[in-house]
Amino acid sequence: MVRFIGVAAGLVFVVALLIGALMPREEVVPDPVKAIHLYPRDPGFAHDGPLGLGVFGTFDRAQLQRGYQVYKEVCAACHSMQRVAFRNLADIGFSEAEVKALAKAAEVPSIDPATGEAATRPALPSDKFPKPYPNEVAARAANNNALPPDLSLIVKARPDGQSYLYSLLTGYDRPVPKGHEVPEGLHFNPYFHSVNIAMAKPLNDGQVEYADGTNASVDQMSKDVTAFLRWAAEPELESRRQAGVATMIFLGILTLLAFLTYRRVWAGIPH
């Protein structure tokens, strides 16, 4: 009886496999988003080095300072950078006095020592960049229930991060394809994964005034703030590359010496 039940179960399994293999499959409905989604464009950055290989590239300090200005005047209204402190700005070329002045112009949460109540105080160089919202609930309430991501590591958190950010910031003026409907409260951007994004176009020509006279076009501001965010995500990029190049040179010399030593040791020994 047990054997009969086992054989019957096996036959049922085989019949089910045959039916599944022979029955016509339903036609796959193409994803309309994939047809209009665009892959990021790489504008080329100084820190990517020659040919974009990223070996000898270094950050353009002037560009990083312009990028910080774009973040401070535009992006900081919605996006935090909780892993970056004001003192870190010295690494992009700001003097100690400038860092103190930039920090002092910002307000950070504090406690009133006299009353014990919540208060604010001018930031110190050791303070992190202040958050635009006190908590996630407030952030969502101010952004149509969308949560603006923290930008400290955004370049590392997105595939092809810096190209993606640059493309996203410059992709708002693309025309909406025929037949595609943008839901109310969203905005069309073909570089966003779903092509409909909650963030409105953040940059417009001339929105900031650069102290060095650089033309503040949307393309230029997008490059500058993207470079700044790349630095924020990898502030040790240059030193790591320098260490890598030095290591490769050392290994090359060591290999050459080892080969010459081998030739000398075995020179008088017949093969």
C-alpha positions in Angstrom: 0.0 0.0 0.0 2.8 2.4 0.9 4.6 1.6 -2.4 1.4 2.2 -4.4 0.9 5.6 -2.7 4.5 6.5 -3.5 4.2 5.5 -7.2 0.9 7.4 -7.5 2.4 10.6 -5.9 5.4 10.3 -8.4 3.0 9.9 -11.3 1.1 13.0 -10.2 4.3 14.9 -9.9 5.5 13.9 -13.4 2.1 14.7 -15.0 2.2 18.2 -13.3 5.7 18.8 -14.7 4.5 17.8 -18.2 1.5 20.0 -18.1 3.6 22.9 -16.9 6.1 22.4 -19.7 3.6 21.9 -22.5 1.0 24.5 -21.6 1.5 27.8 -23.5 2.9 30.6 -21.3 1.2 33.9 -20.8 2.7 36.7 -22.8 5.0 38.9 -20.7 3.7 42.4 -20.5 6.7 44.8 -21.1 7.4 47.2 -18.3 6.6 50.7 -19.7 9.0 52.3 -17.2 12.0 50.5 -18.7 11.2 51.9 -22.1 11.6 55.5 -20.9 14.1 55.1 -18.1 17.6 56.4 -19.0 20.9 55.3 -17.7 23.2 57.9 -16.0 25.5 60.1 -18.0 29.1 60.7 -16.8 30.1 64.3 -17.3 33.7 63.7 -16.3 35.2 64.9 -13.0 38.8 66.0 -12.1 39.0 63.4 -9.4 38.3 60.6 -11.9 41.8 61.2 -13.4 42.9 60.7 -17.0 40.6 58.6 -19.1 38.3 58.3 -16.0 40.6 55.6 -14.5 40.6 57.2 -11.1 44.3 56.5 -10.4 45.9 59.9 -10.4 42.8 62.1 -10.1 42.5 64.7 -7.3 39.6 66.8 -6.1 39.3 70.3 -7.5 39.1 72.3 -4.3 37.4 75.3 -6.0 34.8 73.0 -7.3 34.3 71.4 -3.9 33.8 74.8 -2.3 31.2 75.7 -4.9 29.5 72.4 -4.3 29.3 73.1 -0.6 27.7 76.5 -1.4 25.1 74.8 -3.6 24.4 72.3 -0.8 24.2 75.0 1.8 21.9 77.3 -0.2 19.7 74.8 -1.9 20.0 71.2 -0.7 20.3 71.8 3.0 16.7 73.0 3.2 15.5 69.4 2.9 18.5 67.1 3.0 20.8 66.4 6.0 24.5 65.4 6.1 24.7 64.0 9.5 28.2 62.4 9.0 30.0 65.6 8.1 31.3 68.2 10.6 32.1 71.8 9.9 35.8 71.1 10.7 35.9 68.7 7.8 35.5 71.7 5.5 39.2 72.5 6.1 40.0 69.5 3.9 38.4 71.2 0.9 40.4 74.4 1.2 38.6 76.6 3.7 40.9 78.3 6.3 40.4 77.9 10.0 38.8 81.3 10.3 36.4 80.5 7.4 35.4 77.2 9.0 34.6 79.0 12.3 32.6 81.6 10.4 30.6 78.9 8.5 29.9 77.0 11.7 28.9 80.2 13.6 26.3 81.1 10.9 24.5 77.8 11.6 22.2 77.0 14.5 22.3 73.6 16.3 20.1 72.2 19.0 21.1 72.8 22.6 19.9 72.9 26.1 19.4 76.1 28.1 21.6 75.6 31.2 19.4 78.0 33.2 16.0 76.4 32.5 16.9 73.0 31.1 14.6 73.6 28.1 15.4 72.9 24.5 17.2 75.8 22.8 19.7 76.5 19.9 23.2 77.9 19.8 25.7 78.9 17.1 27.5 75.8 15.8 31.1 75.0 16.6 33.6 73.5 14.1 33.2 70.2 15.9 29.5 70.1 15.3 27.9 68.1 12.5 25.8 69.9 9.8 22.4 70.7 11.4 19.4 68.7 10.3 16.6 70.5 8.5 13.9 68.6 10.4 13.8 67.4 14.0 12.6 63.9 13.0 11.3 61.7 10.2 7.7 62.6 10.9 8.3 66.3 10.4 10.4 65.6 7.3 7.6 63.6 5.7 4.9 66.1 6.7 6.9 68.8 4.9 7.5 66.8 1.7 4.2 65.2 0.8 5.1 62.0 2.8 8.4 61.6 1.0 11.5 61.3 3.1 14.5 63.3 1.8 17.6 61.0 2.2 20.7 62.0 4.1 23.4 63.0 1.6 26.5 62.1 3.6 26.9 58.7 1.8 24.4 59.1 -1.1 27.1 58.6 -3.7 28.0 55.2 -2.2 24.3 54.3 -1.6 23.3 54.6 -5.3 24.6 52.5 -8.2 27.1 54.6 -10.3 26.5 57.2 -7.6 28.1 60.4 -8.9 26.9 59.9 -12.5 23.4 59.1 -11.2 23.3 62.3 -9.1 24.5 64.5 -11.9 22.0 63.0 -14.3 19.2 63.2 -11.9 19.8 66.9 -11.2 20.0 67.7 -14.9 17.2 65.5 -16.0 14.1 67.5 -15.0 13.8 69.3 -18.3 13.4 66.2 -20.4 9.9 66.1 -22.1 7.4 63.7 -20.7 7.0 60.8 -23.3 3.7 60.5 -25.0 1.3 58.3 -23.1 3.1 58.5 -19.8 1.1 60.1 -17.0 2.8 61.7 -14.1 0.8 61.3 -10.8 -0.2 64.4 -9.0 2.5 65.6 -6.6 5.3 63.9 -8.5 7.7 65.1 -11.2 9.0 63.3 -14.3 12.7 62.5 -14.4 13.9 59.7 -16.6 17.0 59.0 -14.5 15.0 58.2 -11.4 14.4 54.5 -11.0 10.6 54.9 -11.3 10.8 58.0 -13.5 8.4 59.8 -11.2 10.1 61.5 -8.3 8.7 63.4 -5.4 11.5 66.0 -5.4 10.7 69.0 -7.5 13.4 70.5 -9.8 15.9 71.8 -7.2 18.2 73.9 -9.5 17.7 76.7 -11.9 20.2 78.8 -13.8 21.6 81.6 -11.7 20.2 80.2 -8.5 23.4 80.8 -6.5 26.1 83.4 -7.0 29.6 82.0 -7.0 32.3 84.1 -5.4 34.8 83.1 -8.1 32.6 84.3 -10.9 31.8 80.9 -12.3 28.6 80.8 -14.3 26.0 79.1 -12.1 24.2 77.1 -14.8 22.2 74.0 -13.9 24.9 71.9 -15.4 27.7 73.6 -13.5 25.9 73.5 -10.2 25.0 69.9 -10.7 28.7 69.0 -11.3 29.8 71.0 -8.3 27.4 69.6 -5.8 28.0 66.1 -7.1 31.7 66.5 -6.7 31.2 67.8 -3.1 29.0 64.8 -2.3 31.6 62.5 -3.7 34.2 64.0 -1.4 31.8 63.8 1.6 31.3 60.1 0.9 35.0 59.4 0.4 37.1 62.1 2.0 40.1 59.8 2.1 40.0 59.1 -1.7 43.2 61.0 -2.5 45.3 59.6 0.3 44.1 56.0 -0.5 45.0 56.4 -4.2 48.4 57.8 -3.2 49.0 54.9 -0.9 48.0 52.5 -3.7 50.3 54.1 -6.2 53.2 54.0 -3.7 52.5 50.4 -2.9 52.5 49.4 -6.6 55.8 51.2 -7.2 57.3 49.5 -4.1 56.1 46.1 -5.3 57.4 46.7 -8.8 60.9 47.6 -7.5 60.8 44.6 -5.1 59.9 42.3 -8.0 62.8 43.7 -10.1 65.3 43.2 -7.3 64.0 39.7 -6.6 64.4 38.8 -10.3 68.0 40.2 -10.4 68.9 38.4 -7.3 67.5 35.2 -8.8 69.6 35.7 -11.9 72.8 36.3 -9.9 72.4 33.4 -7.5 71.8 30.9 -10.3 74.2 32.5 -12.8 77.0 30.0 -12.3 74.9 26.9 -12.0 74.4 24.9 -15.2 70.8 24.1 -16.1 
